[in-house]
Amino acid sequence: MVLTYASSGNTGAQNMVAQIKQQYETLLVDDVNYVNIEITVNDVEFPTNYYNFMMVANTDLGIGGISGSLMDAPSFLDVFNDDNVSGFTLNWGIDTHSVNLPVVYRGLDGKTRNELWSYNALVAALNGKKYIKDGVEQSVFDTLDGLITAYVDMAGGTVASSSDGAELAQYILGDTVEQLAIDMGYDAVHAYIVVTDDGKSMLFVISEQDGGFELLEQHSLFTTAAEAIKSHSGYPGYYLGSTGPLDDAGVVANAYLTSLATGFTTVAEYAADTGAPAAFAELYAVDWDGWSDVYVVLHIGDYYVGWYWL
C-alpha cells in the first residue's frame, strides 16, 4: 500500500504520517492467516500531490483540504464534494451526497424546521440561494414555470416574461427540440426565451420526463455582439472593443487569423470548424487589454450569443 502526501518539509506532517504508518501496520495484522500490510510512504513535492494524484483521481482513496479565507470560508468547502462541482475536488472516497446531516433552520415563513440534508446541499446553500428538496439540491421540478422561476430566483432576479424559444434553440442546439427529445430519450424537450425584470434575456432548454422538468442547458442572450463576447469570454474587464462582422475579405486580411495557419479563408470555414450554424455565424475582430484576437458569435434574430473564442 502506498501513502502519497506532500509534507513540504514540515517535520510535524512527516512525524504524523510516520505515526499513521506505524499504527496501521501494527493494528492491521491477521495472526490467524498470517497477513499484514506494509505502507510505503511517498512524500512528493507540492503541487505534485494535486496535479499528479488528487486532481486526476490517481488513487484508490484520496482526501485533502484547503484553507478558506476568514471572509469567505464556505466558498472553499466544495473541494470536499464528491460530485466534483468545483472541478477541484480533494475527495475521492467519502460520500457527501447521501442525506445524513441533521440541519435545523428557520424558513421564510418563520417556522423552525428539522431536516436531514446532504453535505453537498449544505455547502450549496451556504454559498448562495438554492432550492433544496428532500435534503438535496432540487433539479427536477413539477412545472415548467416552477423551474424557470426557481433558476431566475437563484440568480437574483424575477421573471418578467417568457416566450417560446424552440426556433432559436434549434440553431444553437443543432436540431429541433422534437428531434432532441427522441435522440435523448425524453418525453419532450422545451425551449423558452426568458426576460428578467432587470432586462436580462436567457434561453432555457428543459427536458420533460414522467411529469418532471429538468434544466438541460441555459444560454445568455444579448442584443449586441460586444455584450455577448464579454459575457462568453469571462473577461469583460479586459475587453476594449470589437469590429465586425468580418466578411471573407476581412478574414483573409486579419493578422490574427493568418497567424493561426488554418488555411481558412472564409467565415463559413470557421463556422464549420467551431460547429457554429453557418447561416448565423459572425466573426468579430476583438481588442483586449494586451492582445487582439477573433471571436465567433451567433446572430439570430434580435439576439447575439457568444459561441467560440478563436
Buried (B, 14 or more C-beta within 10 A) or exposed (E): EEBBBBBEEEEEBBEEBEEBBEEBBEEEEEEEEEEEEEBEBEBBEEEEBBEBBBBEEEBEEBEBEEEEEEEEEBBBBBBBBBEBBBEBBBBBEEEBBEBEBEBEEEEEEEEEEEBEBBBBBBBBBEBEEBBBEEBBBBEBBEEBEEBBBBBBEEBEBEBBEBEEBBEBBBBBBEBBBEEBBEEEEBEBBBBBBBBBEEEBBBBBBBBBBEEBBBBBBBBBBBEEBBBBBBBBBEEEEBBEEBEBBBEBEBBEEBEEBEEEEEEBBBBBBBBBEBEBBEEBBBBBBBBBEEEEBBBBBBBBEEBBBBBBBB
